[in-house]
């Protein structure tokens, strides 16, 4: 078997409903407040701490990172317009932090690039976010412009409730 006798670990860093500025390396309260996230603090520091904790357990080989974020940034034009640059910076800094310049990054998205151009696809909660198309296009742009970045089109997985767009346990299993 491929992973016989090896330990697989998952380093999860998540706070629901968080804008991308909360995850940038050069975090500032005022930047995070653009999406009302200043009180959450610098999430890249949490990423660094979790990676440090994993290293304390023994040698670590990073197999990839899964990025599933962006809903909050779909609400404002300025956050949507700057999304790609922040995503690229986070990816670059994560690769430096893990000393893995070719670390595969998998970005979850509900639409393929072709579907992003179909206005009939934008219904329900996604329709309530006026800049959703810009964020989804940023995911696909990352795939085309940043080496070893891949979009994973997961469609619309089961969510916690109609008002809570976060995946239920079944939704996470479907994506994973």
Buried (B, 14 or more C-beta within 10 A) or exposed (E): EEEEEEEEEEEEBEEEBBBBBBBBBEBEEEBBBBBEBBEBBBBBEBBBEEBEEBEEEEEBEBEEBBBBBBBBBBBBEEBBBBBBEBBBBBBEBBBEBBEBEEBBBBBBBBBBBEBBEEEEBBEEBBEEBEBBBBBBBBBBBBBEEBEBBEBBBBEBBEBEEEEEBBBBEEBEEBBE
